[in-house]
Amino acid sequence: MKLNWLLILFSGLLVLNSLGLMAQTNPNEYVEEKPVLMKNDFTFGINTHTSGIIGIQFRRGYNLTALRKRIFEADLIGMKHPKEVKTVNPYFDNAKSYVYGKLNTFNILRLGTGIQRTLYSKAERNGIEIRMVYSGGLSLGFTKPIYLDILESTGISGQYVIVTEKYDPYKHNIDDIYGRASFTDGFDQLRFHPGAYGRIGFNFEYAPIFENVKAFEIGAIIDAYPKEIPIMAFTQNKQLFLTFYITLMYGSKW
């Protein structure tokens, strides 16, 4: 009798073990694949910031370790002075808007390198990976003078001709300005302002496919120049520009 109970117990253990093996090898059961470490990536980004208009970004990354990456980046953005306000001449039909007192448009090309450090790795395809980014390099500013359409009297009462001239705050009165001239006017008078920049930000990557990059990045950048950048007349201009930004990034890994 005791032997029979031992045989029954042994048989039961064999059955349970077989069921366990079948469950482990069930082809219909979803098993999350472990992500393969991608050593390279390239992204394109569109950003907006607190001191200007929309810009673009390119970034190339190379893994140094599993959690650290060397990045090379290029940004092209436009900057505005906080005192910029668009206006229009109310005395003429079809007058074009412009910014009174604006001397130059100001754009920045940033070329730099830095480190991207993973703070929280993505465990699953639908997870989020959090990274810290810090970088710096050349901040090449360039200014283009503002040209305006100016009203000049013909000598006959109420009759004017429109001429295009480079804006001179001591010559052009607000009542004599018809509006902005063509954007291409002034490209032959570009002036370059070399400086430096530094960036710190946090990057959130959420692509469901490991070979793709979908991310957004938030952070702060400071651009510094040896001299003030002449953007506006009649007010103080700056040589240090602190901006906060958000960038939407798309790309691939391999």
C-alpha positions in Angstrom: 0.0 0.0 0.0 2.8 2.4 0.9 4.5 1.6 -2.4 1.3 2.4 -4.4 1.0 5.8 -2.8 4.6 6.6 -3.7 4.0 5.5 -7.3 0.9 7.8 -7.4 2.8 10.8 -6.0 5.7 10.3 -8.4 3.3 10.0 -11.3 1.6 13.3 -10.2 4.9 15.1 -10.1 5.7 13.9 -13.6 2.4 15.2 -14.9 2.8 18.6 -13.2 6.3 18.9 -14.6 5.1 18.1 -18.1 2.4 20.7 -17.9 4.9 23.3 -16.7 7.2 22.6 -19.7 4.3 22.9 -22.1 3.4 26.3 -20.6 6.9 27.5 -20.9 7.0 26.5 -24.6 3.6 27.7 -25.5 4.0 29.3 -29.0 1.0 31.6 -28.4 2.4 33.2 -25.3 4.0 36.7 -25.9 7.5 37.1 -24.6 9.1 40.5 -24.7 12.4 40.5 -26.6 15.4 42.1 -25.0 16.5 45.1 -27.0 19.7 44.9 -28.9 22.2 47.6 -28.2 22.3 50.0 -31.2 25.7 51.7 -31.4 24.7 54.5 -33.8 21.8 56.8 -34.4 20.9 59.9 -36.5 18.1 62.2 -35.8 16.4 65.3 -37.3 14.6 67.7 -35.0 12.2 70.6 -35.2 12.5 73.0 -32.2 10.9 76.0 -30.7 12.3 78.2 -28.0 11.5 81.2 -25.8 13.4 83.8 -27.8 12.5 83.3 -31.4 11.1 81.3 -34.2 11.1 77.6 -35.1 14.5 76.0 -35.9 16.0 72.7 -37.1 18.5 70.3 -35.6 20.6 67.4 -36.8 22.3 65.0 -34.3 24.6 62.0 -34.8 25.4 59.7 -31.9 28.0 57.0 -31.2 27.8 54.7 -28.2 30.8 54.9 -25.9 29.3 52.4 -23.4 25.9 50.9 -22.9 24.8 54.1 -21.1 26.9 56.9 -22.6 26.9 58.3 -26.1 29.1 60.8 -27.9 26.9 63.2 -29.9 27.7 65.7 -32.7 25.0 68.3 -33.4 24.1 71.2 -35.6 21.3 73.7 -35.0 19.9 76.5 -37.1 17.6 78.9 -35.3 16.3 82.5 -35.5 16.4 84.9 -32.5 14.2 87.8 -31.7 14.6 90.8 -29.4 12.0 90.9 -26.6 11.0 94.4 -27.7 10.0 93.4 -31.2 6.4 94.4 -32.0 4.9 94.3 -35.5 3.1 97.4 -36.8 1.6 98.7 -40.0 1.1 102.1 -41.5 -2.6 102.9 -41.0 -2.7 105.7 -43.6 -2.1 103.5 -46.7 -4.1 100.6 -48.1 -2.2 97.3 -48.5 0.7 98.5 -46.3 2.9 95.6 -45.2 3.7 94.9 -41.6 7.1 95.4 -40.2 8.9 95.8 -36.9 9.6 99.4 -36.1 13.1 100.0 -34.8 14.5 96.7 -36.0 18.0 97.0 -37.4 18.9 93.4 -38.2 17.5 89.9 -38.3 19.6 87.6 -36.2 20.1 83.8 -36.8 22.4 81.3 -35.2 24.2 78.3 -36.5 25.4 76.0 -33.7 28.0 73.3 -34.3 29.0 71.3 -31.3 29.6 68.0 -29.5 28.6 66.5 -26.1 27.5 63.5 -24.1 24.2 61.8 -23.8 23.8 59.7 -20.7 21.0 57.3 -20.1 19.3 57.7 -16.7 16.5 55.2 -17.2 16.6 52.5 -19.8 13.6 51.4 -21.8 12.6 48.0 -20.6 9.8 47.3 -23.1 8.8 48.5 -26.5 6.1 50.8 -25.1 8.3 52.2 -22.4 10.1 55.5 -22.2 13.9 56.0 -22.0 15.1 59.0 -20.2 18.5 60.6 -20.9 20.5 63.7 -19.9 22.2 65.7 -22.6 25.0 68.2 -22.2 26.9 69.7 -25.1 28.7 72.9 -26.3 30.6 74.4 -29.2 30.6 77.1 -31.8 27.7 79.5 -31.9 28.0 81.4 -35.2 25.6 84.3 -35.2 24.9 86.2 -38.4 22.9 89.4 -38.9 21.2 90.7 -42.0 20.3 94.4 -42.2 16.6 95.3 -42.5 15.4 96.9 -45.7 12.1 98.8 -45.8 9.8 100.3 -48.5 9.9 104.0 -47.9 7.3 106.6 -49.1 8.8 109.6 -50.9 6.8 112.5 -51.9 6.7 113.4 -55.7 6.1 117.1 -54.8 2.5 116.8 -55.7 0.1 116.7 -52.8 -1.0 113.2 -51.8 1.3 111.5 -54.4 4.2 109.2 -53.3 6.6 106.8 -54.8 8.0 103.8 -53.0 11.7 103.2 -52.8 13.6 100.5 -51.0 16.2 101.5 -48.5 18.2 100.1 -45.7 16.5 101.1 -42.4 18.1 104.1 -40.7 16.5 104.9 -37.3 17.7 108.6 -37.6 16.4 109.1 -41.1 13.2 107.1 -41.5 10.1 108.3 -39.6 7.3 105.9 -38.7 4.9 107.8 -41.0 7.2 107.4 -44.0 7.5 103.6 -43.8 5.2 101.7 -46.2 6.3 98.3 -44.9 9.0 95.6 -45.1 10.9 95.1 -48.3 11.8 91.7 -49.9 13.5 89.2 -47.6 16.4 88.8 -50.0 17.4 92.5 -49.7 20.5 92.7 -47.5 22.0 89.2 -48.1 25.1 90.8 -49.6 25.7 92.6 -46.3 25.6 89.7 -43.9 27.9 90.1 -40.8 29.1 87.2 -38.8 29.4 87.1 -35.0 31.4 84.1 -33.7 30.7 83.0 -30.1 30.1 79.9 -28.0 27.1 78.0 -26.6 26.4 75.5 -23.9 23.4 73.2 -23.6 21.8 71.0 -20.9 18.6 69.0 -21.5 16.6 65.9 -20.8 15.6 63.6 -23.7 12.6 61.3 -23.6 12.6 58.5 -26.2 9.4 56.6 -26.8 9.6 54.8 -30.2 7.9 51.4 -30.1 10.4 50.0 -32.6 14.0 49.7 -31.3 15.5 50.6 -34.7 13.6 53.9 -34.8 13.9 57.1 -32.8 11.0 59.2 -31.7 11.8 61.6 -28.9 11.3 65.0 -27.4 13.9 67.0 -25.6 13.5 69.9 -23.2 16.3 72.0 -21.8 18.2 75.3 -21.7 20.9 76.9 -24.0 23.1 79.9 -23.5 24.7 81.6 -26.5 27.5 84.1 -25.7 29.3 86.6 -27.9 32.1 89.1 -27.3 29.9 92.1 -28.2 26.3 93.1 -28.2 24.3 91.9 -31.2 22.6 94.9 -32.9 19.1 93.7 -33.3 17.0 96.8 -32.3 17.5 100.5 -32.2 16.4 102.7 -29.3 16.9 99.9 -26.7 19.5 97.8 -25.0 20.8 94.8 -27.0 22.4 91.7 -25.5 25.5 89.6 -26.0 24.2 86.7 -23.8 21.1 84.8 -24.9 19.5 82.3 -22.5 16.7 80.3 -24.0 14.6 77.4 -23.0 13.6 75.0 -25.8 11.6 71.9 -26.8 12.6 69.7 -29.7 10.7 66.9 -31.5 13.1 64.4 -32.9 12.8 61.6 -35.4 15.5 59.2 -36.8 16.9 55.8 -36.9 19.4 53.5 -35.0 21.7 50.8 -36.3 
